[in-house]
Amino acid sequence: MGQIDQFIAGLEAPDAAAFAHVAGLVVEVAPDVEQGRCYGVPAFRLAGRPLLGLVAAKGHLSLFPFSPEAIERVSSRLEGFSLSRGTIRFTAQHPVPDDVVRDLVAARLDEIVHDLVRSRLDESVASAS
């Protein structure tokens, strides 16, 4: 059982169901994700980089994509949700729409892949010098 699974298992039923649904969407978009922790929160990771963190707080649930830019890409579709630079807050009764979660994960996935390609190119240039 991974960090996300353990986290979800420890929640009350409505919150667990909401996060289990989000987890399913994450795996649908990024099937190679791993479960772990990042900055102390349960998180999906890809290639050692954080993709999406999950937090349950009193009164709300949170998604942390570890990227203000990823949130910005979907923010116009999150009217009625509490947003900050790095967080989307929601409740089990008012979940983030599936298409928004998919697009958020895809945006973060694009950033991770771009960063990996850039760092490999930088390594190639440095070794060729």
C-alpha positions as CSV (number, residue, x, y, z in Angstrom):
1,M,0.0,0.0,0.0
2,G,1.5,3.4,-1.1
3,Q,1.4,6.7,0.7
4,I,-1.7,7.9,-1.1
5,D,-3.5,4.6,-0.4
6,Q,-2.6,4.8,3.3
7,F,-3.7,8.5,3.4
8,I,-7.1,7.8,1.8
9,A,-7.6,4.7,4.0
10,G,-7.3,7.0,7.1
11,L,-10.0,9.4,6.0
12,E,-13.8,9.5,6.7
13,A,-15.9,7.9,4.0
14,P,-16.9,11.0,2.0
15,D,-13.4,12.5,2.0
16,A,-11.9,9.1,1.2
17,A,-14.3,8.6,-1.7
18,A,-13.5,12.1,-3.1
19,F,-9.7,11.6,-3.0
20,A,-10.0,8.0,-4.3
21,H,-11.8,9.5,-7.3
22,V,-9.1,12.1,-7.8
23,A,-6.5,9.3,-7.5
24,G,-8.2,7.4,-10.2
25,L,-8.2,10.4,-12.5
26,V,-4.5,11.0,-11.8
27,V,-3.6,7.4,-12.8
28,E,-5.8,7.6,-15.9
29,V,-3.8,10.7,-17.1
30,A,-0.4,9.6,-15.9
31,P,-0.4,5.8,-15.5
32,D,3.4,5.7,-14.6
33,V,3.0,7.8,-11.4
34,E,4.3,6.6,-8.1
35,Q,3.0,7.2,-4.6
36,G,5.2,9.0,-2.1
37,R,5.5,12.2,-0.1
38,C,6.6,15.6,-1.0
39,Y,7.0,18.6,1.3
40,G,5.5,16.3,4.0
41,V,2.2,15.6,2.2
42,P,1.1,12.4,0.4
43,A,1.8,13.0,-3.3
44,F,1.9,11.4,-6.7
45,R,5.4,11.6,-8.2
46,L,6.7,11.1,-11.7
47,A,10.4,10.6,-12.5
48,G,11.2,11.6,-8.9
49,R,9.3,14.9,-9.3
50,P,6.1,15.9,-7.5
51,L,3.0,15.7,-9.6
52,L,0.0,16.3,-7.3
53,G,-0.2,16.3,-3.5
54,L,-3.4,15.7,-1.4
55,V,-4.3,17.2,1.9
56,A,-7.3,16.9,4.1
57,A,-7.9,19.8,6.5
58,K,-10.7,20.7,8.8
59,G,-13.5,21.9,6.6
60,H,-11.9,21.3,3.2
61,L,-9.7,19.1,1.0
62,S,-6.8,20.4,-1.0
63,L,-5.0,19.6,-4.2
64,F,-1.3,20.7,-4.5
65,P,0.1,20.5,-8.0
66,F,3.4,22.0,-6.9
67,S,3.0,24.6,-9.7
68,P,1.3,27.9,-9.7
69,E,1.4,27.8,-13.5
70,A,-0.6,24.5,-13.5
71,I,-3.3,26.1,-11.3
72,E,-3.3,29.2,-13.5
73,R,-4.0,27.0,-16.6
74,V,-7.3,25.7,-15.1
75,S,-8.2,28.6,-12.8
76,S,-10.9,30.1,-15.1
77,R,-12.8,26.8,-14.7
78,L,-12.7,26.9,-10.9
79,E,-15.2,29.6,-10.1
80,G,-16.7,28.9,-6.6
81,F,-13.5,27.1,-5.4
82,S,-11.0,28.6,-3.0
83,L,-7.6,29.0,-4.8
84,S,-4.2,30.2,-3.7
85,R,-1.0,30.3,-5.6
86,G,-0.3,26.6,-5.0
87,T,-3.6,25.1,-3.8
88,I,-7.1,24.2,-4.9
89,R,-9.5,23.8,-2.0
90,F,-12.7,21.8,-2.3
91,T,-15.1,19.5,-0.4
92,A,-16.4,16.1,-1.0
93,Q,-19.8,17.7,-1.5
94,H,-18.4,20.1,-4.1
95,P,-15.6,18.3,-5.9
96,V,-13.3,19.7,-8.5
97,P,-14.8,18.6,-11.9
98,D,-13.1,15.6,-13.5
99,D,-12.1,17.5,-16.7
100,V,-10.4,20.1,-14.5
101,V,-8.5,17.5,-12.5
102,R,-7.4,15.8,-15.8
103,D,-6.2,19.0,-17.3
104,L,-4.5,20.1,-14.1
105,V,-2.6,16.8,-14.0
106,A,-1.8,17.0,-17.7
107,A,-0.5,20.6,-17.2
108,R,1.8,19.4,-14.4
109,L,2.8,16.4,-16.5
110,D,3.8,18.7,-19.4
111,E,6.0,20.7,-17.0
112,I,7.7,17.7,-15.6
113,V,8.4,16.3,-19.1
114,H,9.7,19.7,-20.3
115,D,12.0,20.0,-17.3
116,L,13.3,16.4,-17.8
117,V,14.0,17.1,-21.5
118,R,15.7,20.5,-20.7
119,S,17.9,19.0,-18.0
120,R,19.0,16.1,-20.3
121,L,19.8,18.6,-23.1
122,D,21.8,20.7,-20.6
123,E,23.7,17.6,-19.6
124,S,24.4,16.8,-23.2
125,V,25.7,20.3,-24.0
126,A,27.8,20.3,-20.8
127,S,29.4,16.9,-21.6
128,A,30.0,17.9,-25.2
129,S,31.9,21.0,-24.1
